[in-house]
Amino acid sequence: MNIQKYKASPAFDQIKNLVLKAEAMRRDERSPIDVSLMDLAEQELQIAPADFFDTLGVDLGIDTIQNLLTTPDLDVRWLVPEIYREALRLGVRQNPIWPNIIAAEEQMTGLSQIMPHINMSASKPMRVGEGETIPLGMVSYGSKQFRISKFGRGIGLTDEVVRYVNLNVVSLFLQDFGAKMGMGIDSLAIYCLINGEQADNSEAAPVVGVATPKTLVFRDILKIWLRMSKIGRFPTTIVGNEDMALETWDLDEFKLRQSSGPTQYTLNIKTPLPQSANYWIHAGVPEDQQIILDPKSALIKFNAIPMLIESERIVSNQTSNFYASFVTGFAKMFTDAAVIQDMSLDFATDHFPEEMDVYAETLVDMTNKSKEYDTEARS
């Protein structure tokens, strides 16, 4: 570490307090924030993230962890956990699925959360006779409680790594470690999409089959798109495993280009349907299944404690262990915002659940004829 450069920088005598401030923000009991030291330094010290380490006199291509732990006449060991954390955060954010399938992120102040849900029932219009009271449809309000959990993992660095491997190389391995943490968060999201967050699976996604079991055609996907669009969802995203992704991509409707000339007939479908869909591949989706979902209505991610980095020195085996942990979880918003398509099932028997049978709800109830307004009798 270049001590002279660090002492001459605008961060000298300020950066350590900024580290303490960042850690206090992350551990705040009421509203913890997943703040990056680099971002905080940019806001308060006007140090660009790309210049952060250079401003502190740290050369990532030369300096080792040991250099920072044993800087003469200067204590900068507090910088090491921040280097770990930045590398992990970078890894966690490498091509994650979950940001693309959630409607929002919310902050929690504990491990359990009460979340509202609204049930619409008896809402279709009814025929009303002259002088009759207009019947009321019911909108019932309820709540559900769920818990989020702590997730974490430790990694040990031998003394040889601490002493001889430069920070750039160590960061590459930490990024890979962070990427695996990100995959774990993806798995949490996929599990919640399929099963919901309730222990009794009451929030599980509906499962429907296809017209001919073990054979997927575009019409099977279109059937789900149409139904979901009709109930106000816009299913622009599909999540499946590798085999189902190949099955879907192999459909002519997805792989063949249309001819340049016009078609003989044009069908303009006014019910909004996606013109394209984002396909995410994840091993957590069971065989023969894929999840068709509206990312704006399917899940909410709840965060209680952002990523924390803690470390310890184990003398007996000469390793420096550090631990990364976070507290998070997912909850369903609307169960009809994600539909599981199972290619092994027959749609004739495994079809949309009753609550998604919206076509009957779109019709006016003509059964109420107790005081029918008869214009001919009055003429």
Short mmCIF file of the C-alpha atoms (twelve columns), coordinates in Angstrom:
data_MODEL
# 
_entry.id   MODEL 
# 
loop_
_atom_site.group_PDB 
_atom_site.id 
_atom_site.type_symbol 
_atom_site.label_atom_id 
_atom_site.label_alt_id 
_atom_site.label_comp_id 
_atom_site.label_asym_id 
_atom_site.label_seq_id 
_atom_site.Cartn_x 
_atom_site.Cartn_y 
_atom_site.Cartn_z 
_atom_site.pdbx_PDB_model_num 
ATOM 1   C CA . MET A 1   0.000   0.000   0.000   1 
ATOM 2   C CA . ASN A 2   1.304   3.449   -0.926  1 
ATOM 3   C CA . ILE A 3   1.034   5.198   2.443   1 
ATOM 4   C CA . GLN A 4   2.194   8.581   1.124   1 
ATOM 5   C CA . LYS A 5   -0.475  8.574   -1.586  1 
ATOM 6   C CA . TYR A 6   -3.139  7.619   0.932   1 
ATOM 7   C CA . LYS A 7   -2.130  10.391  3.368   1 
ATOM 8   C CA . ALA A 8   -2.245  12.928  0.532   1 
ATOM 9   C CA . SER A 9   -5.704  11.844  -0.660  1 
ATOM 10  C CA . PRO A 10  -8.977  13.627  0.194   1 
ATOM 11  C CA . ALA A 11  -10.085 10.401  1.894   1 
ATOM 12  C CA . PHE A 12  -7.398  10.486  4.565   1 
ATOM 13  C CA . ASP A 13  -8.858  10.881  8.081   1 
ATOM 14  C CA . GLN A 14  -12.375 10.488  6.608   1 
ATOM 15  C CA . ILE A 15  -12.605 7.094   4.988   1 
ATOM 16  C CA . LYS A 16  -12.455 5.127   8.239   1 
ATOM 17  C CA . ASN A 17  -15.388 7.093   9.640   1 
ATOM 18  C CA . LEU A 18  -17.183 6.469   6.351   1 
ATOM 19  C CA . VAL A 19  -16.624 2.720   6.804   1 
ATOM 20  C CA . LEU A 20  -18.120 2.932   10.300  1 
ATOM 21  C CA . LYS A 21  -21.061 4.894   8.923   1 
ATOM 22  C CA . ALA A 22  -21.675 2.327   6.168   1 
ATOM 23  C CA . GLU A 23  -21.582 -0.536  8.661   1 
ATOM 24  C CA . ALA A 24  -23.967 1.313   10.981  1 
ATOM 25  C CA . MET A 25  -26.393 1.821   8.090   1 
ATOM 26  C CA . ARG A 26  -26.249 -1.906  7.279   1 
ATOM 27  C CA . ARG A 27  -26.881 -2.914  10.886  1 
ATOM 28  C CA . ASP A 28  -29.553 -0.337  11.673  1 
ATOM 29  C CA . GLU A 29  -32.283 -2.086  13.687  1 
ATOM 30  C CA . ARG A 30  -35.187 -0.178  12.146  1 
ATOM 31  C CA . SER A 31  -34.170 0.267   8.527   1 
ATOM 32  C CA . PRO A 32  -30.904 -1.424  7.459   1 
ATOM 33  C CA . ILE A 33  -29.589 -0.436  4.037   1 
ATOM 34  C CA . ASP A 34  -27.410 -2.474  1.689   1 
ATOM 35  C CA . VAL A 35  -25.013 0.404   1.066   1 
ATOM 36  C CA . SER A 36  -21.721 0.138   -0.795  1 
ATOM 37  C CA . LEU A 37  -18.668 1.921   0.612   1 
ATOM 38  C CA . MET A 38  -17.724 2.970   -2.918  1 
ATOM 39  C CA . ASP A 39  -21.132 4.553   -3.495  1 
ATOM 40  C CA . LEU A 40  -20.955 6.320   -0.132  1 
ATOM 41  C CA . ALA A 41  -17.457 7.629   -0.922  1 
ATOM 42  C CA . GLU A 42  -18.739 8.963   -4.226  1 
ATOM 43  C CA . GLN A 43  -21.628 10.760  -2.539  1 
ATOM 44  C CA . GLU A 44  -19.743 12.268  0.387   1 
ATOM 45  C CA . LEU A 45  -16.121 12.500  -0.762  1 
ATOM 46  C CA . GLN A 46  -16.653 12.853  -4.543  1 
ATOM 47  C CA . ILE A 47  -14.394 9.850   -5.233  1 
ATOM 48  C CA . ALA A 48  -15.442 7.989   -8.387  1 
ATOM 49  C CA . PRO A 49  -15.830 4.197   -7.837  1 
ATOM 50  C CA . ALA A 50  -13.278 3.514   -10.578 1 
ATOM 51  C CA . ASP A 51  -10.708 5.637   -8.683  1 
ATOM 52  C CA . PHE A 52  -11.596 4.429   -5.186  1 
ATOM 53  C CA . PHE A 53  -8.723  2.044   -4.451  1 
ATOM 54  C CA . ASP A 54  -6.167  4.118   -6.355  1 
ATOM 55  C CA . THR A 55  -7.124  7.149   -4.239  1 
ATOM 56  C CA . LEU A 56  -6.464  5.099   -1.108  1 
ATOM 57  C CA . GLY A 57  -3.042  4.087   -2.413  1 
ATOM 58  C CA . VAL A 58  -4.067  0.451   -2.929  1 
ATOM 59  C CA . ASP A 59  -2.836  -1.352  -6.056  1 
ATOM 60  C CA . LEU A 60  -5.110  -4.367  -6.532  1 
ATOM 61  C CA . GLY A 61  -2.645  -5.960  -8.950  1 
ATOM 62  C CA . ILE A 62  0.263   -5.852  -6.463  1 
ATOM 63  C CA . ASP A 63  -1.013  -5.513  -2.911  1 
ATOM 64  C CA . THR A 64  -2.077  -8.564  -0.919  1 
ATOM 65  C CA . ILE A 65  -4.386  -8.931  2.042   1 
ATOM 66  C CA . GLN A 66  -1.307  -9.209  4.236   1 
ATOM 67  C CA . ASN A 67  -0.108  -5.784  3.032   1 
ATOM 68  C CA . LEU A 68  -3.285  -4.192  4.332   1 
ATOM 69  C CA . LEU A 69  -3.248  -6.112  7.588   1 
ATOM 70  C CA . THR A 70  0.346   -5.167  8.388   1 
ATOM 71  C CA . THR A 71  0.755   -1.633  7.009   1 
ATOM 72  C CA . PRO A 72  3.453   -0.012  9.179   1 
ATOM 73  C CA . ASP A 73  2.438   2.925   11.392  1 
ATOM 74  C CA . LEU A 74  -1.071  2.878   9.955   1 
ATOM 75  C CA . ASP A 75  -4.133  0.742   10.692  1 
ATOM 76  C CA . VAL A 76  -6.118  0.063   7.511   1 
ATOM 77  C CA . ARG A 77  -7.220  -3.491  8.322   1 
ATOM 78  C CA . TRP A 78  -10.815 -2.191  8.385   1 
ATOM 79  C CA . LEU A 79  -10.585 -1.939  4.591   1 
ATOM 80  C CA . VAL A 80  -10.221 -5.719  4.101   1 
ATOM 81  C CA . PRO A 81  -13.889 -6.649  4.850   1 
ATOM 82  C CA . GLU A 82  -14.990 -3.909  2.429   1 
ATOM 83  C CA . ILE A 83  -12.845 -5.431  -0.324  1 
ATOM 84  C CA . TYR A 84  -14.419 -8.825  0.398   1 
ATOM 85  C CA . ARG A 85  -17.871 -7.287  0.377   1 
ATOM 86  C CA . GLU A 86  -17.453 -5.432  -2.929  1 
ATOM 87  C CA . ALA A 87  -16.236 -8.605  -4.651  1 
ATOM 88  C CA . LEU A 88  -19.131 -10.636 -3.229  1 
ATOM 89  C CA . ARG A 89  -21.722 -8.009  -4.209  1 
ATOM 90  C CA . LEU A 90  -20.329 -7.988  -7.740  1 
ATOM 91  C CA . GLY A 91  -20.682 -11.771 -7.895  1 
ATOM 92  C CA . VAL A 92  -24.214 -11.771 -6.487  1 
ATOM 93  C CA . ARG A 93  -25.244 -9.372  -9.252  1 
ATOM 94  C CA . GLN A 94  -23.886 -11.488 -12.123 1 
ATOM 95  C CA . ASN A 95  -26.905 -12.410 -14.279 1 
ATOM 96  C CA . PRO A 96  -29.379 -13.028 -11.438 1 
ATOM 97  C CA . ILE A 97  -32.917 -14.151 -12.250 1 
ATOM 98  C CA . TRP A 98  -34.784 -12.808 -9.231  1 
ATOM 99  C CA . PRO A 99  -34.651 -9.061  -10.106 1 
ATOM 100 C CA . ASN A 100 -36.487 -9.890  -13.335 1 
ATOM 101 C CA . ILE A 101 -39.367 -11.819 -11.752 1 
ATOM 102 C CA . ILE A 102 -40.320 -9.636  -8.782  1 
ATOM 103 C CA . ALA A 103 -42.668 -6.689  -8.589  1 
ATOM 104 C CA . ALA A 104 -40.813 -4.862  -5.812  1 
ATOM 105 C CA . GLU A 105 -38.409 -5.068  -2.894  1 
ATOM 106 C CA . GLU A 106 -39.539 -4.109  0.590   1 
ATOM 107 C CA . GLN A 107 -37.651 -3.620  3.828   1 
ATOM 108 C CA . MET A 108 -38.612 -5.597  6.926   1 
ATOM 109 C CA . THR A 109 -37.790 -4.933  10.565  1 
ATOM 110 C CA . GLY A 110 -38.027 -8.536  11.794  1 
ATOM 111 C CA . LEU A 111 -38.128 -12.140 10.690  1 
ATOM 112 C CA . SER A 112 -41.910 -12.287 10.230  1 
ATOM 113 C CA . GLN A 113 -44.166 -10.144 8.109   1 
ATOM 114 C CA . ILE A 114 -47.921 -9.703  7.788   1 
ATOM 115 C CA . MET A 115 -48.949 -9.097  4.218   1 
ATOM 116 C CA . PRO A 116 -52.451 -8.151  3.018   1 
ATOM 117 C CA . HIS A 117 -54.340 -9.946  0.303   1 
ATOM 118 C CA . ILE A 118 -57.607 -9.023  -1.362  1 
ATOM 119 C CA . ASN A 119 -60.176 -11.514 -2.608  1 
ATOM 120 C CA . MET A 120 -62.622 -10.501 -5.342  1 
ATOM 121 C CA . SER A 121 -65.871 -12.450 -5.363  1 
ATOM 122 C CA . ALA A 122 -69.463 -12.062 -6.577  1 
ATOM 123 C CA . SER A 123 -68.378 -9.104  -8.651  1 
ATOM 124 C CA . LYS A 124 -70.019 -9.726  -12.004 1 
ATOM 125 C CA . PRO A 125 -72.811 -7.335  -13.041 1 
ATOM 126 C CA . MET A 126 -76.409 -8.474  -12.468 1 
ATOM 127 C CA . ARG A 127 -79.675 -7.562  -14.140 1 
ATOM 128 C CA . VAL A 128 -81.636 -5.150  -11.952 1 
ATOM 129 C CA . GLY A 129 -85.372 -4.636  -12.166 1 
ATOM 130 C CA . GLU A 130 -87.163 -1.291  -11.857 1 
ATOM 131 C CA . GLY A 131 -87.041 -0.022  -8.264  1 
ATOM 132 C CA . GLU A 132 -84.807 -2.869  -7.077  1 
ATOM 133 C CA . THR A 133 -81.740 -2.390  -4.939  1 
ATOM 134 C CA . ILE A 134 -78.545 -2.892  -6.872  1 
ATOM 135 C CA . PRO A 135 -76.865 -6.009  -5.389  1 
ATOM 136 C CA . LEU A 136 -73.425 -5.623  -3.828  1 
ATOM 137 C CA . GLY A 137 -70.390 -7.607  -4.849  1 
ATOM 138 C CA . MET A 138 -67.986 -8.427  -2.048  1 
ATOM 139 C CA . VAL A 139 -64.354 -7.517  -1.750  1 
ATOM 140 C CA . SER A 140 -62.938 -9.270  1.315   1 
ATOM 141 C CA . TYR A 141 -59.690 -8.232  2.947   1 
ATOM 142 C CA . GLY A 142 -57.448 -10.634 4.764   1 
ATOM 143 C CA . SER A 143 -53.863 -11.077 5.811   1 
ATOM 144 C CA . LYS A 144 -51.216 -13.743 5.772   1 
ATOM 145 C CA . GLN A 145 -48.101 -14.121 7.842   1 
ATOM 146 C CA . PHE A 146 -44.817 -15.560 6.690   1 
ATOM 147 C CA . ARG A 147 -41.222 -15.740 7.832   1 
ATOM 148 C CA . ILE A 148 -37.965 -14.982 6.112   1 
ATOM 149 C CA . SER A 149 -34.691 -16.666 6.996   1 
ATOM 150 C CA . LYS A 150 -30.999 -16.027 7.429   1 
ATOM 151 C CA . PHE A 151 -28.698 -17.455 4.768   1 
ATOM 152 C CA . GLY A 152 -24.932 -17.462 4.861   1 
ATOM 153 C CA . ARG A 153 -21.685 -19.222 4.146   1 
ATOM 154 C CA . GLY A 154 -18.120 -18.972 5.319   1 
ATOM 155 C CA . ILE A 155 -14.916 -19.297 3.367   1 
ATOM 156 C CA . GLY A 156 -11.396 -19.800 4.637   1 
ATOM 157 C CA . LEU A 157 -8.261  -18.175 3.212   1 
ATOM 158 C CA . THR A 158 -4.968  -19.872 4.021   1 
ATOM 159 C CA . ASP A 159 -1.991  -17.837 5.125   1 
ATOM 160 C CA . GLU A 160 -0.398  -18.447 1.722   1 
ATOM 161 C CA . VAL A 161 -3.342  -16.768 -0.013  1 
ATOM 162 C CA . VAL A 162 -3.333  -13.896 2.479   1 
ATOM 163 C CA . ARG A 163 0.407   -13.287 2.059   1 
ATOM 164 C CA . TYR A 164 1.181   -13.981 -1.587  1 
ATOM 165 C CA . VAL A 165 -1.936  -13.674 -3.775  1 
ATOM 166 C CA . ASN A 166 -2.763  -10.171 -4.974  1 
ATOM 167 C CA . LEU A 167 -6.154  -8.637  -4.289  1 
ATOM 168 C CA . ASN A 168 -7.274  -8.810  -7.935  1 
ATOM 169 C CA . VAL A 169 -6.951  -12.608 -7.993  1 
ATOM 170 C CA . VAL A 170 -8.560  -13.021 -4.573  1 
ATOM 171 C CA . SER A 171 -11.461 -10.840 -5.751  1 
ATOM 172 C CA . LEU A 172 -12.049 -13.127 -8.746  1 
ATOM 173 C CA . PHE A 173 -12.530 -16.115 -6.448  1 
ATOM 174 C CA . LEU A 174 -14.748 -14.072 -4.125  1 
ATOM 175 C CA . GLN A 175 -16.884 -13.002 -7.090  1 
ATOM 176 C CA . ASP A 176 -17.428 -16.663 -7.927  1 
ATOM 177 C CA . PHE A 177 -18.415 -17.247 -4.306  1 
ATOM 178 C CA . GLY A 178 -20.840 -14.314 -4.576  1 
ATOM 179 C CA . ALA A 179 -22.271 -15.685 -7.828  1 
ATOM 180 C CA . LYS A 180 -23.141 -18.922 -6.012  1 
ATOM 181 C CA . MET A 181 -24.865 -16.874 -3.308  1 
ATOM 182 C CA . GLY A 182 -26.855 -15.175 -6.067  1 
ATOM 183 C CA . MET A 183 -27.882 -18.575 -7.423  1 
ATOM 184 C CA . GLY A 184 -29.136 -19.428 -3.950  1 
ATOM 185 C CA . ILE A 185 -31.342 -16.324 -3.936  1 
ATOM 186 C CA . ASP A 186 -32.658 -17.344 -7.370  1 
ATOM 187 C CA . SER A 187 -33.552 -20.758 -5.950  1 
ATOM 188 C CA . LEU A 188 -35.526 -19.100 -3.140  1 
ATOM 189 C CA . ALA A 189 -37.496 -17.091 -5.687  1 
ATOM 190 C CA . ILE A 190 -38.215 -20.109 -7.916  1 
ATOM 191 C CA . TYR A 191 -39.336 -22.168 -4.923  1 
ATOM 192 C CA . CYS A 192 -41.728 -19.403 -3.879  1 
ATOM 193 C CA . LEU A 193 -43.092 -19.112 -7.429  1 
ATOM 194 C CA . ILE A 194 -43.913 -22.819 -7.433  1 
ATOM 195 C CA . ASN A 195 -44.980 -23.463 -3.839  1 
ATOM 196 C CA . GLY A 196 -45.706 -20.036 -2.351  1 
ATOM 197 C CA . GLU A 197 -44.450 -19.028 1.078   1 
ATOM 198 C CA . GLN A 198 -47.143 -20.706 3.204   1 
ATOM 199 C CA . ALA A 199 -46.456 -24.041 4.927   1 
ATOM 200 C CA . ASP A 200 -49.743 -25.501 3.675   1 
ATOM 201 C CA . ASN A 201 -48.939 -24.635 0.019   1 
ATOM 202 C CA . SER A 202 -52.111 -22.528 -0.152  1 
ATOM 203 C CA . GLU A 203 -50.202 -20.013 -2.313  1 
ATOM 204 C CA . ALA A 204 -48.888 -22.617 -4.770  1 
ATOM 205 C CA . ALA A 205 -49.091 -21.755 -8.447  1 
ATOM 206 C CA . PRO A 206 -51.819 -23.512 -10.466 1 
ATOM 207 C CA . VAL A 207 -50.593 -26.400 -12.636 1 
ATOM 208 C CA . VAL A 208 -52.122 -27.036 -16.063 1 
ATOM 209 C CA . GLY A 209 -51.403 -29.665 -18.677 1 
ATOM 210 C CA . VAL A 210 -51.101 -29.637 -22.465 1 
ATOM 211 C CA . ALA A 211 -53.439 -30.860 -25.183 1 
ATOM 212 C CA . THR A 212 -51.316 -33.932 -25.889 1 
ATOM 213 C CA . PRO A 213 -49.176 -35.103 -22.957 1 
ATOM 214 C CA . LYS A 214 -45.435 -35.196 -23.651 1 
ATOM 215 C CA . THR A 215 -45.916 -32.969 -26.714 1 
ATOM 216 C CA . LEU A 216 -45.648 -29.190 -26.445 1 
ATOM 217 C CA . VAL A 217 -47.136 -27.008 -29.166 1 
ATOM 218 C CA . PHE A 218 -47.427 -23.244 -29.385 1 
ATOM 219 C CA . ARG A 219 -51.172 -23.467 -28.822 1 
ATOM 220 C CA . ASP A 220 -50.522 -24.795 -25.294 1 
ATOM 221 C CA . ILE A 221 -48.518 -21.690 -24.398 1 
ATOM 222 C CA . LEU A 222 -50.970 -19.407 -26.191 1 
ATOM 223 C CA . LYS A 223 -53.823 -20.878 -24.132 1 
ATOM 224 C CA . ILE A 224 -52.110 -19.749 -20.896 1 
ATOM 225 C CA . TRP A 225 -51.165 -16.362 -22.337 1 
ATOM 226 C CA . LEU A 226 -54.770 -15.735 -23.338 1 
ATOM 227 C CA . ARG A 227 -56.225 -16.736 -19.986 1 
ATOM 228 C CA . MET A 228 -53.695 -14.770 -17.954 1 
ATOM 229 C CA . SER A 229 -54.108 -11.717 -20.156 1 
ATOM 230 C CA . LYS A 230 -57.856 -11.935 -19.760 1 
ATOM 231 C CA . ILE A 231 -57.573 -11.684 -15.965 1 
ATOM 232 C CA . GLY A 232 -55.283 -8.685  -16.157 1 
ATOM 233 C CA . ARG A 233 -51.862 -10.362 -16.103 1 
ATOM 234 C CA . PHE A 234 -49.217 -9.800  -18.762 1 
ATOM 235 C CA . PRO A 235 -47.092 -12.985 -18.892 1 
ATOM 236 C CA . THR A 236 -43.881 -11.715 -20.455 1 
ATOM 237 C CA . THR A 237 -41.591 -14.134 -18.621 1 
ATOM 238 C CA . ILE A 238 -41.062 -17.906 -18.631 1 
ATOM 239 C CA . VAL A 239 -38.816 -19.861 -16.264 1 
ATOM 240 C CA . GLY A 240 -37.912 -23.478 -16.949 1 
ATOM 241 C CA . ASN A 241 -35.108 -26.011 -16.812 1 
ATOM 242 C CA . GLU A 242 -32.800 -26.668 -19.758 1 
ATOM 243 C CA . ASP A 243 -34.903 -29.452 -21.325 1 
ATOM 244 C CA . MET A 244 -38.121 -27.413 -21.256 1 
ATOM 245 C CA . ALA A 245 -36.258 -24.407 -22.642 1 
ATOM 246 C CA . LEU A 246 -35.122 -26.521 -25.605 1 
ATOM 247 C CA . GLU A 247 -38.661 -27.840 -26.104 1 
ATOM 248 C CA . THR A 248 -40.004 -24.283 -26.209 1 
ATOM 249 C CA . TRP A 249 -37.266 -22.848 -28.410 1 
ATOM 250 C CA . ASP A 250 -37.802 -25.715 -30.863 1 
ATOM 251 C CA . LEU A 251 -41.359 -24.588 -31.616 1 
ATOM 252 C CA . ASP A 252 -41.689 -23.192 -35.132 1 
ATOM 253 C CA . GLU A 253 -43.387 -20.076 -33.793 1 
ATOM 254 C CA . PHE A 254 -40.204 -19.179 -31.907 1 
ATOM 255 C CA . LYS A 255 -37.489 -20.342 -34.297 1 
ATOM 256 C CA . LEU A 256 -38.814 -19.729 -37.851 1 
ATOM 257 C CA . ARG A 257 -38.800 -16.301 -39.418 1 
ATOM 258 C CA . GLN A 258 -41.939 -15.177 -41.202 1 
ATOM 259 C CA . SER A 259 -41.728 -14.531 -44.943 1 
ATOM 260 C CA . SER A 260 -41.145 -10.935 -46.012 1 
ATOM 261 C CA . GLY A 261 -44.435 -10.740 -47.919 1 
ATOM 262 C CA . PRO A 262 -47.804 -9.947  -46.318 1 
ATOM 263 C CA . THR A 263 -50.152 -12.694 -45.161 1 
ATOM 264 C CA . GLN A 264 -53.421 -13.298 -46.948 1 
ATOM 265 C CA . TYR A 265 -55.401 -12.555 -43.809 1 
ATOM 266 C CA . THR A 266 -54.573 -10.412 -40.791 1 
ATOM 267 C CA . LEU A 267 -55.846 -11.171 -37.315 1 
ATOM 268 C CA . ASN A 268 -55.493 -8.288  -34.878 1 
ATOM 269 C CA . ILE A 269 -55.935 -9.683  -31.366 1 
ATOM 270 C CA . LYS A 270 -57.032 -6.842  -29.092 1 
ATOM 271 C CA . THR A 271 -56.650 -8.778  -25.850 1 
ATOM 272 C CA . PRO A 272 -53.078 -7.789  -24.912 1 
ATOM 273 C CA . LEU A 273 -50.642 -10.644 -25.488 1 
ATOM 274 C CA . PRO A 274 -46.854 -10.548 -25.233 1 
ATOM 275 C CA . GLN A 275 -45.101 -10.252 -28.569 1 
ATOM 276 C CA . SER A 276 -42.027 -11.738 -26.962 1 
ATOM 277 C CA . ALA A 277 -41.150 -13.511 -23.726 1 
ATOM 278 C CA . ASN A 278 -38.008 -13.592 -21.616 1 
ATOM 279 C CA . TYR A 279 -36.941 -17.164 -20.869 1 
ATOM 280 C CA . TRP A 280 -34.862 -17.822 -17.744 1 
ATOM 281 C CA . ILE A 281 -33.281 -21.239 -17.184 1 
ATOM 282 C CA . HIS A 282 -33.070 -22.613 -13.662 1 
ATOM 283 C CA . ALA A 283 -32.585 -26.157 -12.432 1 
ATOM 284 C CA . GLY A 284 -35.086 -25.584 -9.623  1 
ATOM 285 C CA . VAL A 285 -38.012 -25.977 -12.022 1 
ATOM 286 C CA . PRO A 286 -39.104 -29.663 -12.102 1 
ATOM 287 C CA . GLU A 287 -38.853 -31.852 -15.186 1 
ATOM 288 C CA . ASP A 288 -41.493 -31.285 -17.901 1 
ATOM 289 C CA . GLN A 289 -42.539 -27.984 -16.283 1 
ATOM 290 C CA . GLN A 290 -42.103 -24.312 -16.984 1 
ATOM 291 C CA . ILE A 291 -43.494 -21.291 -15.161 1 
ATOM 292 C CA . ILE A 292 -45.301 -18.639 -17.189 1 
ATOM 293 C CA . LEU A 293 -45.609 -15.489 -15.130 1 
ATOM 294 C CA . ASP A 294 -46.334 -11.800 -14.940 1 
ATOM 295 C CA . PRO A 295 -43.275 -10.385 -13.158 1 
ATOM 296 C CA . LYS A 296 -45.200 -7.283  -12.078 1 
ATOM 297 C CA . SER A 297 -47.706 -9.284  -10.048 1 
ATOM 298 C CA . ALA A 298 -46.010 -12.514 -8.974  1 
ATOM 299 C CA . LEU A 299 -43.541 -11.924 -6.130  1 
ATOM 300 C CA . ILE A 300 -42.268 -9.392  -3.631  1 
ATOM 301 C CA . LYS A 301 -38.774 -9.687  -2.187  1 
ATOM 302 C CA . PHE A 302 -38.477 -8.790  1.492   1 
ATOM 303 C CA . ASN A 303 -35.130 -7.804  2.973   1 
ATOM 304 C CA . ALA A 304 -34.431 -7.647  6.693   1 
ATOM 305 C CA . ILE A 305 -30.627 -7.515  6.962   1 
ATOM 306 C CA . PRO A 306 -28.312 -6.803  3.991   1 
ATOM 307 C CA . MET A 307 -25.117 -8.697  3.377   1 
ATOM 308 C CA . LEU A 308 -22.848 -8.651  6.417   1 
ATOM 309 C CA . ILE A 309 -19.184 -9.633  6.393   1 
ATOM 310 C CA . GLU A 310 -17.539 -10.957 9.565   1 
ATOM 311 C CA . SER A 311 -14.143 -12.576 10.015  1 
ATOM 312 C CA . GLU A 312 -11.967 -14.487 12.438  1 
ATOM 313 C CA . ARG A 313 -8.413  -15.793 12.613  1 
ATOM 314 C CA . ILE A 314 -7.960  -19.540 13.254  1 
ATOM 315 C CA . VAL A 315 -4.429  -20.060 14.511  1 
ATOM 316 C CA . SER A 316 -4.618  -23.865 14.703  1 
ATOM 317 C CA . ASN A 317 -4.815  -24.284 10.916  1 
ATOM 318 C CA . GLN A 318 -3.407  -20.905 9.919   1 
ATOM 319 C CA . THR A 319 -6.457  -19.653 8.064   1 
ATOM 320 C CA . SER A 320 -8.401  -16.419 8.036   1 
ATOM 321 C CA . ASN A 321 -12.100 -17.239 7.847   1 
ATOM 322 C CA . PHE A 322 -14.760 -14.786 6.846   1 
ATOM 323 C CA . TYR A 323 -18.521 -15.213 6.766   1 
ATOM 324 C CA . ALA A 324 -21.120 -13.600 4.552   1 
ATOM 325 C CA . SER A 325 -24.763 -13.639 5.667   1 
ATOM 326 C CA . PHE A 326 -28.047 -11.938 4.805   1 
ATOM 327 C CA . VAL A 327 -31.686 -12.214 5.831   1 
ATOM 328 C CA . THR A 328 -34.201 -12.228 3.010   1 
ATOM 329 C CA . GLY A 329 -37.223 -14.023 1.542   1 
ATOM 330 C CA . PHE A 330 -39.975 -13.886 -1.075  1 
ATOM 331 C CA . ALA A 331 -43.775 -13.775 -0.869  1 
ATOM 332 C CA . LYS A 332 -46.524 -14.276 -3.431  1 
ATOM 333 C CA . MET A 333 -48.607 -11.278 -4.497  1 
ATOM 334 C CA . PHE A 334 -51.252 -12.971 -6.655  1 
ATOM 335 C CA . THR A 335 -51.403 -16.743 -7.118  1 
ATOM 336 C CA . ASP A 336 -52.810 -16.374 -10.637 1 
ATOM 337 C CA . ALA A 337 -49.793 -14.296 -11.743 1 
ATOM 338 C CA . ALA A 338 -47.717 -17.472 -12.210 1 
ATOM 339 C CA . VAL A 339 -48.997 -20.607 -13.940 1 
ATOM 340 C CA . ILE A 340 -47.041 -23.843 -14.141 1 
ATOM 341 C CA . GLN A 341 -47.296 -25.614 -17.470 1 
ATOM 342 C CA . ASP A 342 -46.663 -29.355 -17.099 1 
ATOM 343 C CA . MET A 343 -45.992 -31.148 -20.373 1 
ATOM 344 C CA . SER A 344 -46.676 -34.552 -18.764 1 
ATOM 345 C CA . LEU A 345 -50.312 -33.699 -17.889 1 
ATOM 346 C CA . ASP A 346 -53.460 -33.645 -20.009 1 
ATOM 347 C CA . PHE A 347 -55.149 -30.246 -20.101 1 
ATOM 348 C CA . ALA A 348 -58.526 -31.966 -20.381 1 
ATOM 349 C CA . THR A 349 -58.193 -33.083 -16.755 1 
ATOM 350 C CA . ASP A 350 -55.529 -30.694 -15.430 1 
ATOM 351 C CA . HIS A 351 -56.872 -27.333 -16.503 1 
ATOM 352 C CA . PHE A 352 -57.180 -23.835 -15.089 1 
ATOM 353 C CA . PRO A 353 -58.484 -23.702 -11.496 1 
ATOM 354 C CA . GLU A 354 -61.951 -22.371 -10.784 1 
ATOM 355 C CA . GLU A 355 -60.655 -19.000 -9.607  1 
ATOM 356 C CA . MET A 356 -59.155 -18.404 -13.068 1 
ATOM 357 C CA . ASP A 357 -62.441 -19.164 -14.841 1 
ATOM 358 C CA . VAL A 358 -63.070 -15.505 -15.526 1 
ATOM 359 C CA . TYR A 359 -65.179 -15.872 -18.639 1 
ATOM 360 C CA . ALA A 360 -68.298 -16.646 -16.625 1 
ATOM 361 C CA . GLU A 361 -67.599 -13.552 -14.514 1 
ATOM 362 C CA . THR A 362 -67.562 -11.345 -17.599 1 
ATOM 363 C CA . LEU A 363 -71.195 -12.105 -18.403 1 
ATOM 364 C CA . VAL A 364 -74.152 -10.194 -17.022 1 
ATOM 365 C CA . ASP A 365 -76.273 -12.337 -14.685 1 
ATOM 366 C CA . MET A 366 -79.709 -12.510 -16.354 1 
ATOM 367 C CA . THR A 367 -81.314 -14.757 -13.731 1 
ATOM 368 C CA . ASN A 368 -82.690 -11.936 -11.598 1 
ATOM 369 C CA . LYS A 369 -86.181 -11.489 -13.099 1 
ATOM 370 C CA . SER A 370 -88.304 -10.807 -10.001 1 
ATOM 371 C CA . LYS A 371 -89.164 -7.279  -11.161 1 
ATOM 372 C CA . GLU A 372 -88.376 -7.371  -14.811 1 
ATOM 373 C CA . TYR A 373 -88.961 -4.077  -16.534 1 
ATOM 374 C CA . ASP A 374 -91.487 -4.885  -19.253 1 
ATOM 375 C CA . THR A 375 -91.739 -2.009  -21.712 1 
ATOM 376 C CA . GLU A 376 -94.414 -3.710  -23.789 1 
ATOM 377 C CA . ALA A 377 -96.743 -4.101  -20.782 1 
ATOM 378 C CA . ARG A 378 -96.407 -0.405  -20.007 1 
ATOM 379 C CA . SER A 379 -96.932 0.791   -23.563 1 
# 
